[in-house]
Amino acid sequence: MQRIRLRYTKRGRLRFTSHRDFQRAFERALRRAEVPMAYSAGFTPHPKVSYANAAPTGTGSEAEFLEIALTERRDPETLRALLDESLPAGLDITDAVEARTSGLADRLTASVWELRLDGVAVDDARKAAEAFLAAETVEVQRKTKNGIRTFDTRSAVVELVADRPQGDRPADDACAILRLVVRHVTPAVRPDDVLSGLRAVADLAPPVPAAVTRLAQGLFDEESGTVTDPLAPDREAVTAAAPTAAATAPATAPEAGPA
């Protein structure tokens, strides 16, 4: 059995697809691309697909991950291209690598988020970010299936920066961009929770809903303060194995010369 790890996106209007919607679209793409999937046992077999930490419905993402199990070996890049062609525009497969290490989910410990706040002045967003970071705790409430839950959002936020959007925009056209680095903790702190925290500590209330996009997801490096690529260990393992495979390959017998 071969395991392939894929990175995919949710862009444009497809950000409003739920995780269940994506699952159905992806399984149809597997059938269209004639991928030799491994299936679970039991009365209702399902293709062996493992999803890791999917983004909430309504948020865009450039860094979603999943793993599939195959019964026959396939080239990861060829498989990526076939699946990408079989999915609607906006759900794009951007990377594929053969799984050579364990614990993909364990390497997803933080996310980088971008929040576009139309109608909010950059100076106001910066002051709110400073107030949030200066607080020891920022408690918010979220409705769950078990009722209202109160939890702290401040401890999960590693970085919070406010800036102007890129591109040509009039100076009087209020718009701020918030960049967050958030640890994956329990309960999960989502971008909308951080917005609730900004409202609580600085009365920051965008007049329209924020456009939220996950830019990166992976292992948080404590020394550099960055979120690293979770597929990098698999790529490194494949590269390290290549010289070994070449060295152990049987030598080609020389052609016989004329008698």
N, C-alpha and C positions, 0 to 999 in steps of 0.2 A: 504493500500500500504506500502510495506517495502522498505527502501532505504539501499543499501550496497555500501560502499566505498572500492575501490580496489587500491592497489599499484602494479605497474608492471614495468618491465625492458625492455630495448632495448640493446641487447648485440651482440658482434661479427658482422657478416655481416648484421644483422638485424638493425644495427644503420643507414643504408642507406635507410630504408623504410621511406616514407613520412607519415605524420599524416593521410592523406586520405587512404593510404595503410593499416595502422594499424586499422583504423575504419572498413574497409571491413573485415579484418582478425578477428577482435573482434566480429563483428556481426555474422560471420559464426560460431565462437566458441560458441556464445550464442545459436545458433540453434542446434549445435551438442550436447551441454550439456543439451538441453531441459530446458533451464532456463525460468520460467514463467514471461516473460517480460511484463511490462506495455508499451502501445503504445500511441503515440500522436494522436490527433484527426485530421480530415481533409480528403482530397481525397487521400493523399499519407502518410499513417501512418508510423511512424518510431519508433523503440525502444527508450525508454527514457534513453539515456546515456548522461551524462554531462562530458565533458573532461576539464581538468584544466591545462592551461599553458604548453602545450606540448613542448618538446625539439626540436630544429631545426633539419631538415634532415641532416644526416651525423654525428650526435653526438650520443654517447652512453649515457645510463642513467640507474641508479639504483633507481630512485625515480620519476616515473610518476604516476599520480593519475587520477581516474575517479570515477563517481558515477552512479549506475544503480537503476532503480525503478522496483520492482516486484509486481505482483498481488497476489502472495502467499508467505507465509513466508518460508525462507530457512535458514539453519545453515550457517553462513558466511564461516567457515573453509571448510565445505563440498563443498560449492559452489566454493570456491577458487581452491580446488583440481581438480574439474571437468573442470573448465575453463582452468586451467594450462595444463591439459592433452589435451585439444582441440586446443591449440595454438602451433605454431612451436617453436622449441627450439631457445631461444634468446629473444622471447617475453614471459616472464615468469611472472605469477601472484604470487607475494611474500607475500602479506598481504591482509586481508579482515576484515572489521569490520562493524557492523550495525551502520548506521548514527543516532546518538542520539543528535547531535548539528547542528546548522546551520552555513553556511558560510565557507565551505571548501576552496573555492577560496580565501577568505579573509585571510586565514592562510598561503597562499603561498606567502610570502613577500620577500624571498631571496633563493638563491641556492648556493651550494658548488660545484665547478667545478674542475676537474683535467685535465691539459693539458700536454701531453707528447710531448716534443720537441726533436726529434732525430736530431743529428748533431749539437746540441747547447751545449756548455760547461756550467757546473753548475755555475761557477764564472761569466760568461757573463750574464746568466739569473738572477743571484742575483743582479748584478749591474743595470740591466735594471729594475728590480722590484723596487729597491731603488729609481731610478730616477723617475719612474712612481708615486710612493707614495709621493715623495717630491714635485711633481708639484701640483699647485693649480687647474689647469684645464688641461685636455688632450682631445683636440677636434679631432674627426675623421669624415669621411664622409662615408655615406652608400647610395647606390642606392635604391630608393623605387619606388612604382608605380606612385608616384607623382613627381618623379625627385630626384636629389641629395639632401640629407639632412645632415646638419652638427650638431653634438651634442657632449656634454661633456661626457666622459666615467669615468673620475676620481671620480666624486661625488658618483657614484653607487658602487664603489669597496670598500668594508669594509676591506678586507684582501687580501694580495698578497705575497705569499712565494714561493721561489725557493729552490729545494732540489734535491738530487740524487734519482734515481729510486731504489725501493726495489729489493733485490735479488742479485745474483752474476753476475756482469758485469765487464769486464776489465776496469781498471782505465783510459785507453786512449780511451775508447769507449764513445764518447761524447753523452750525453743524459741528459736532465734536465726535472724535473717535476715541473710544476707550479700549486699551489693550490690557487684558488680564492674563496672568498665569495662575492657575488654580489647581491645587492638589486634589486628587481623587480621595475623598475621605468618606466616612459613614456618619450621618447621612450625607449623600452627595450634595455639594454646593454648586448650584447651577448659575448661569449668568443672570437669570431673572431674580435669583436670590440676592446677588450682589447689587442689582439695581434697587431692590427693596431696602437693602442696607444703606445705600447712598441716599435714599429718600428719608430714612430714619435719622441719619447723622447730619445730613446737610440740606434736607428738604429739596433734593434734586428730583424733579418729576418731569421727564420728557413729555411733550404734548402729543407725540405719536409713538406707537410701539417701536422699540429698538430693533434694528436689523442685526441679527447675531450670527456670526460665522466662527466655527472652530478652524483655526489655522494649522494647528499641530497637536499631536497627542503622542505621548511616549514616556520614557523614563526621565524623571527629573534629576538633573545633575546638580548636586548640592554645591560643588566647588565653583562651577561656572554660572549657576543659576539659570540654565537653559533646559529645554525639553528636547531630548535626543530621539533619533529615528529608531523606533522599535524593531524595524526589519534589518537594521545594520548588523546585528550578530549573526543572522542567517546568511547574509551576503558574505560576511567575513569567513564563515565556516565553509561556504561553497568555494571561495577563492583559495582557502588554505588546503582544501581537499584536492583541488585540481592538479597541483604539481605532484602530489603523492600518487594520484591515479595514473598520471603520465609516466611516472618512474616505474610503476609496477606493471605497466602494459607489456605484453610479450613483444619481443622484437620481431620485425618482419623478416622472413627468410630471404636471403639474396636470390635473385633470379639466376637460374643455371645458364652458364655461358655455352658457346658452341662447342661441340665435341671435338 
